[in-house]
Amino acid sequence: MVLISKSPEDTIKIGRKFAHILFPNAIVALVGSLGSGKTVFVKGICQGLG
């Protein structure tokens, strides 16, 4: 699956969707340069998890 984000809002939406496919005790590693959107993505995951 390839998802392309063009804004922080898109990144949050993608994070929310990603949260729904996580399973208990899942480990996720995020790698990217400074300012690539890792924190925004995690905010979306947290919103998706409630």
C-alpha positions in Angstrom: 0.0 0.0 0.0 1.3 3.4 -0.9 -0.2 6.5 0.6 1.0 10.0 -0.4 0.5 12.9 1.9 0.5 16.5 0.7 -0.3 18.2 3.9 -0.1 17.6 7.7 -3.9 17.1 7.7 -3.4 14.3 5.1 -0.7 12.8 7.3 -3.0 12.7 10.3 -5.7 11.0 8.3 -3.3 8.4 7.1 -2.1 7.9 10.7 -5.8 7.4 11.8 -6.3 4.7 9.1 -3.0 3.1 10.0 -4.1 2.8 13.7 -7.0 0.5 12.6 -4.7 -2.1 11.2 -2.4 -2.3 14.2 -2.6 -5.2 16.5 -1.9 -5.4 20.3 1.8 -5.1 21.2 2.7 -4.1 17.6 6.0 -2.4 17.2 6.3 0.4 14.6 9.6 2.0 13.7 9.5 5.4 12.0 12.6 6.5 10.0 12.9 9.8 8.3 14.7 13.1 8.2 13.9 16.0 10.4 10.6 17.5 9.4 9.4 14.6 7.4 6.2 14.2 9.4 6.9 11.4 11.8 5.4 13.2 14.8 2.3 14.3 12.8 1.9 10.7 11.7 2.1 9.5 15.3 -0.5 12.1 16.3 -2.8 10.6 13.8 -2.2 7.1 15.1 -3.0 8.3 18.6 -6.2 9.9 17.4 -7.1 6.7 15.7 -6.5 4.6 18.8 -8.6 6.9 20.9 
